[in-house]
């Protein structure tokens, strides 16, 4: 699996991307709190000493999922929003996933329950990566 090189930077993750993802959910739930959106973007894009904190797309997507699940931003459907944002980010960056819906539900549930962390989420996302 190829990770982006300096010449092949990932599609930027930003708040407009997340707002677009939220607008695609059934019933177009409204944003209750913009803070979690900005927190999720800042976390996934975080850098220290000129290096990404989350050095792969799967780690970035995992941090996005965890932040959006644990810090609700919408009036409803926050877990669906978190999952679809995570999946869309990977797909947009040429890392589509193939998974059973029940397995994605279990991953989101475990994330919400804080029984798994970013590294474990990223490992699971990698196992669902399609060539």
Secondary structure, 3 states (H helix, E strand, C coil): CCCCCCCCCCCCCCHHHHHHHHHCCCCCCCECCCHHHHHHHHHHCCEECCEECCCCHHHHHHHHHHHHHHCCCECCCHHHHHHHHHHHHHHHCCCCECCCHHHHHHHHHHHHCCCCCHHHHHHHHHHCECC
